[in-house]
């Protein structure tokens, strides 16, 4: 009943949002005369904001933040954004949509200024501040500098003809909005049944940790260490506040054991896992885009896109996974690749949770599992009774692919906008980078921070894996920063973080220009059984999926579209993109 109520309101408000973007002036006039009379109207208006978050269609499918534009994932069509060959677009719907949405937020905030009982509308005002911060963070990540707009714009608003505010001001504006939102939003545990799914105080704190970590490292790795430290301290404090709230925990039910990570992402209220757990068991999602098979399904063939090999992974991603002891693999070890499944042995269990392994059975939505016992009945229904990876890169992903029978596009698992694992990893990285900037990277404080954050993520489905500590890194000659980043990449794979992480670390130019590789083919079982493989191989015998990539520093930001530059001659094009 909770989901029904929230989605019904959301559908109504999505219609309102689309209408208002098409007919600005009449909607404004109507609002001023017939709306904003009671708190329920503010709450109802704010519900439209929930339809603006990232979702499966723009993260799991191709979108501005999708891992499909990174070095970890591919499709059969080469991505111009991944290989750096994208050009200045004539128009940019992303840019106009964001500012249209900012306008909607500002309408609510403007009308709140004159409301007679401000305490009665404290929550929808705080929601508006959260979503304005969310939208401006999108602008920051995509374009860098951005025009800050605090009032509802009309066709003659002066803001339409000004230059962008510098990113420092944009970041400060985002942080101010989030701090205001934190002060006005209810704690997660105080949300009523009718409010389930709405943003909480902890969600705003978690998002603040994301923003401050992003910009803190962006500045640090561009030789602005003092600004970096200022922001990293904010990230540490915000993430720690969420940890200390004890409102969330990692999803690791005993019934699912080492496969908890796999089933977290396909959890539904219809049986979707061997333990028959429902979404109520998910204590990890702090804020999510909510879906339901009947009321609001995912809407495209998400399962088939993976099990039918439309999406495949790179060797770089496969090599990210540690051994079961917590150490990096040795990719020069020829024995590791002799068999089609041999590199999966004795590895971080997230690897088998995420990737498909030769010879194993896999299910999909076409038939789906029946007993959930992997017995004869289940095996008879398997989409692959013995998976054969002899195509594409040879590396395939099962994340986001259901095992239950359901019509294509009707899957109803939620998309994690913010989950607790990210907060833990934000905290670990922010503590390390802050301490490193202060010459204290080896301090016990770093290990203490890792033990209450990253190591909980690391051992969620790897109970016997050794903790990552300062001492462990030194003993095994590991670079602690590299290992912290590795854990983030592995845990948050295909959730829309990789490309933005590479940019903020200022290493994208190096990482994105490397060839995208597939499995080691030469002198392995792949060469014996995949005789039709037609790609070139590199010096190590690995399949070359894409070479000659042209990614450079200008690609750290997207270009402003030609039409926006014509409409506002004071706009400045991003560096490297020309005028």
Helices and strands as residue ranges (DSSP letters): H 2-22, H 24-34, H 39-46, G 47-52, I 56-60, G 67-69, E 73-74, H 80-83, H 93-112, G 118-121, H 122-143, G 158-161, H 167-184, G 188-190, G 193-195, H 201-220, H 225-245, G 254-259, H 260-264, G 279-281, E 285-289, H 302-307, E 312-313, H 315-320, G 334-337, G 342-344, H 350-354, H 376-380, E 415-419, H 420-437, H 444-451, H 454-458, H 470-475, H 480-491, H 498-504, H 508-512, E 516-520, H 525-529, E 542-546, G 553-556, H 562-567
